[in-house]
């Protein structure tokens, strides 16, 4: 019996080996025929793999078909399995550059398989297909602010309000030391930008959320997360005011210190909104957005910028009135939560929670660069600010306030730790909000004396006006008016040019009048009585009782002509 049992086991082992051998032979034969071996042991043509139909009984030919799409310089096999079906050898004589230049913005270079996009020597390839001009200043990235490229060399300089440190070429703000302000669950707190001093506001206001500031009167605008209220807080005292009750919660805040406006984003309402800083009027400005999360404003360039973090994350810009929209960032962006402008260099920085990075782009959407990548302090960033040569941000996972070099992310410093639920961050220093001219409704023009912002018209209006006109403005329309000192009418150069134009106009008008009198002497008395400024075709001829109002009349007429010319 023992011998029979052993013989049975031997026969069973031989049978199993035969089965495995036959299966291995079948598998080898299947691969030899460029077939696909199903999990159930059957063999099908490889062309049937991932074609949308189950050809294997167990459906294994349609599993794991979600492959990453190929890049422009890669080829998608029909079988999606290393082109063992030979599909990479099909149509190899096709020149893809003949169709729409291969999608290349400049040069398309045909290859034995596929094609490549190429750029001229003064340009670089961006995103596999687009060429953009090389900016030597941004490529080298050594200047904190102003940069001049001449004869192959770079010269760095600083904007007004800053002084250059000769030993390091850094730009340091003049005047008082800058303070970084941020809200947290422990209240609103301030810290010096070097991390040497730290204090809490006497007024206890717990909660994170976005912040913005009006530096001229040291006022902080703050919105608690999940609330539909914007508060105004004095950085020097105990005063807190409710400025605005808004629709939906506030996800981003920005102050336009030139036109005295507050901009904010709301995810629930999908809008960018605008209101007067005193809270007397507000309105939606841009609607239909997909979860707008942050906003920034450049009043000198007349630009409003915002980020969306919905199904198609992106960053856009428009005029302050919400017109002329233009996308700046539409790819390689996941969850932008904060924006900050480097105004001297005209660069926009954003922090991306999804990518765990801080990147930048210019205001035309070019010269993009990732400055700071995940370094242990970007797992869940929230606020962002740019000042001098550094980026500042808050980070919720590590409960910290950090800073790093704005050019390359180096010199990482943790300025403050053990901060519970830090919110947005903002820098308070006068150099960040300098005086300057306001914008008019017409592109390319600025107000030389005063301006009015009307939020109740069909779209917000930025109008240049004079004191006389301002007094006649209806009190039912909320407006703001203030003198802009940077480019006033009393400027010597402007006044000199204006005087010369007026002198020449009066001279030409006098010569024309003399010729007319000599040519038509019989009707002299009648024509003299009908000649007046109102009938003159030259608005700069100002005589008699109109001389007292010459400044406003001339300025308004010039601005009107600018608008008509457009």
C-alpha positions, 0 to 999 in steps of 0.5 A, spaced: 500 500 500 505 504 501 508 503 494 501 504 491 500 511 495 507 513 493 506 511 485 499 516 486 503 522 488 508 521 483 503 521 478 499 527 480 506 531 481 507 529 473 500 531 471 501 538 475 508 539 471 505 537 465 499 542 466 504 547 468 508 546 462 502 546 457 500 553 460 507 556 460 507 553 452 501 556 451 503 563 454 509 563 450 505 562 444 500 567 446 506 572 447 509 570 440 503 571 436 503 578 440 497 576 443 494 578 450 494 572 456 487 573 459 487 571 467 482 565 465 487 562 461 485 564 454 489 568 449 486 574 445 489 579 440 492 585 443 489 590 439 482 588 443 486 590 449 483 596 452 478 597 446 472 598 451 469 591 450 470 585 454 474 580 450 476 575 456 471 572 460 473 575 466 474 582 463 481 582 465 483 585 458 479 592 460 482 592 467 488 597 468 486 601 462 487 608 466 494 610 463 496 617 464 496 621 457 502 622 453 506 628 452 507 631 445 514 627 445 511 621 446 507 616 443 500 612 445 500 605 443 494 602 441 495 596 446 497 601 451 502 596 453 509 598 451 507 598 443 508 590 443 503 590 438 507 594 433 503 600 433 509 605 434 511 603 427 505 605 423 505 611 419 512 613 421 513 617 414 508 622 416 510 629 418 506 632 423 509 639 422 505 640 416 498 640 420 498 647 424 505 647 425 504 641 430 501 646 435 508 649 436 508 657 436 515 658 432 519 652 429 516 645 428 522 640 427 519 633 424 522 627 427 523 619 425 517 618 430 513 624 432 516 632 432 519 637 437 518 644 438 524 649 438 525 656 439 529 662 436 536 663 440 532 669 444 527 665 446 525 659 451 520 653 450 515 653 455 510 647 456 512 643 450 509 648 445 510 655 446 516 660 446 516 666 450 522 671 450 527 671 455 528 676 460 535 677 463 533 680 469 528 674 471 532 669 468 538 671 473 533 673 478 538 677 482 535 684 483 530 685 489 526 691 485 528 695 479 533 691 474 536 694 467 540 690 462 545 693 458 551 690 454 550 684 457 550 686 464 545 687 469 544 693 474 540 693 480 536 699 483 531 700 488 524 704 488 522 710 491 521 709 498 527 704 499 534 704 500 540 700 497 544 696 501 551 697 497 554 690 500 548 686 498 544 690 493 538 689 497 533 694 497 530 696 504 524 700 506 525 707 509 522 709 515 519 705 521 520 697 521 515 693 518 510 689 522 507 682 520 500 682 522 496 675 522 490 673 526 489 666 529 485 662 534 489 666 540 487 673 537 490 678 532 498 678 533 504 682 530 511 680 529 517 684 526 519 681 519 525 679 522 522 675 528 525 679 533 519 682 536 512 679 538 505 682 541 498 681 541 493 686 540 490 689 546 483 687 543 482 680 543 479 677 537 480 670 536 479 666 529 483 665 523 481 668 516 483 673 510 486 680 512 488 686 508 490 693 511 490 700 510 497 703 512 496 710 512 491 710 518 494 703 521 487 699 520 486 692 519 480 689 515 479 682 517 474 676 516 473 670 520 472 664 516 465 662 515 462 668 517 459 673 512 462 679 516 468 684 514 471 687 521 475 694 521 480 693 527 485 699 529 492 696 530 494 701 535 488 701 540 482 697 542 477 699 537 473 694 532 467 696 527 463 692 523 464 695 516 460 690 511 455 684 512 456 681 505 453 675 502 456 668 503 463 668 507 469 671 505 475 667 502 480 673 500 481 681 502 485 686 498 485 694 499 485 699 494 489 705 498 488 710 492 481 709 491 479 707 498 476 701 496 475 694 499 475 688 494 473 681 497 472 674 494 466 669 496 466 662 494 459 661 496 456 666 491 462 665 486 464 672 486 469 678 486 466 684 490 467 691 491 465 696 497 467 703 499 472 702 505 467 706 510 462 700 508 457 705 505 456 701 499 458 695 496 456 691 489 458 684 486 463 686 481 465 679 477 460 673 478 459 666 475 466 664 478 468 657 481 470 658 488 474 664 488 479 663 493 483 670 493 484 677 491 489 682 490 489 689 487 494 694 483 491 701 483 497 704 479 496 699 473 489 699 474 489 691 475 484 686 479 487 679 480 483 673 483 484 666 484 479 660 483 480 653 486 474 649 483 474 644 478 478 648 473 483 652 478 486 658 475 488 665 476 485 671 472 486 679 472 481 684 469 481 692 470 478 695 477 471 695 474 471 688 472 472 689 465 478 686 460 478 679 463 485 675 462 487 668 464 494 668 467 495 661 470 491 655 467 495 649 468 499 646 473 495 649 479 491 645 484 488 649 490 491 657 490 489 660 497 493 666 497 495 672 492 501 677 493 503 682 489 511 684 488 509 691 485 516 694 484 517 688 479 510 687 477 510 680 479 504 676 482 506 670 487 501 665 489 501 659 494 498 653 492 496 648 497 495 642 492 502 643 489 505 645 496 509 650 493 509 658 492 510 660 485 510 667 481 508 670 474 508 676 471 502 680 470 501 678 462 502 671 465 509 669 462 516 668 466 513 663 470 517 660 476 516 655 482 520 659 488 519 655 494 517 647 493 515 643 499 520 643 504 516 641 511 513 648 512 508 648 506 503 642 507 497 646 509 499 654 507 494 659 508 496 666 507 502 670 503 505 676 503 511 679 499 516 684 502 523 687 500 527 680 498 522 675 502 516 671 502 512 670 508 507 665 509 503 662 515 502 654 515 497 650 519 500 643 520 506 646 523 503 652 526 508 657 524 509 663 520 515 662 515 519 666 510 524 665 505 528 668 499 523 670 494 528 669 488 529 661 490 526 659 496 533 659 500 534 662 507 528 659 510 526 661 517 521 660 522 519 666 525 514 664 530 512 657 532 506 654 536 501 658 532 494 655 533 490 656 526 494 662 523 490 665 518 492 670 512 498 675 513 499 682 511 505 687 512 504 694 515 510 699 512 508 705 508 513 703 502 508 698 500 502 703 499 505 709 496 501 715 494 500 716 486 495 718 481 488 715 481 485 711 474 480 714 470 474 710 466 478 711 460 484 707 459 491 710 459 489 716 463 489 718 470 486 724 474 490 730 475 486 733 481 480 729 484 476 723 482 469 720 484 468 712 484 460 711 483 458 704 485 451 704 483 452 705 476 451 699 471 458 698 472 463 702 477 465 708 474 472 712 476 471 719 474 476 725 474 472 731 477 473 738 480 471 741 486 465 745 483 463 738 480 463 735 486 459 740 490 453 738 485 454 731 486 447 728 488 448 726 495 444 719 494 450 716 490 455 714 495 462 717 492 469 718 495 473 724 493 480 726 495 486 730 492 492 726 489 498 730 490 503 726 486 501 729 479 497 735 481 495 740 476 500 745 480 506 741 477 511 746 474 512 742 468 505 741 467 503 748 468 508 750 463 506 746 458 499 748 459 500 755 459 504 755 452 498 751 449 493 757 452 498 762 449 499 759 442 491 758 442 490 765 444 495 768 439 492 763 433 485 765 435 487 773 435 490 772 428 484 769 426 479 774 428 484 780 425 483 776 418 476 775 419 475 782 421 479 785 415 475 780 410 468 781 412 468 788 415 461 790 413 458 785 418 463 786 423 459 788 429 454 782 428 459 777 428 463 780 434 457 780 438 456 772 437 463 770 438 464 767 445 467 761 448 461 757 448 461 757 440 469 756 439 471 750 436 478 750 440 476 749 448 483 752 450 481 759 448 479 762 455 477 769 455 473 774 460 469 771 466 471 764 464 478 765 467 477 764 474 475 757 472 480 755 467 484 749 471 477 745 471 475 747 464 481 745 461 483 739 465 476 736 464 476 738 456 483 734 455 480 728 459 474 728 454 478 729 448 482 723 450 476 719 451 473 721 444 480 719 441 479 712 444 
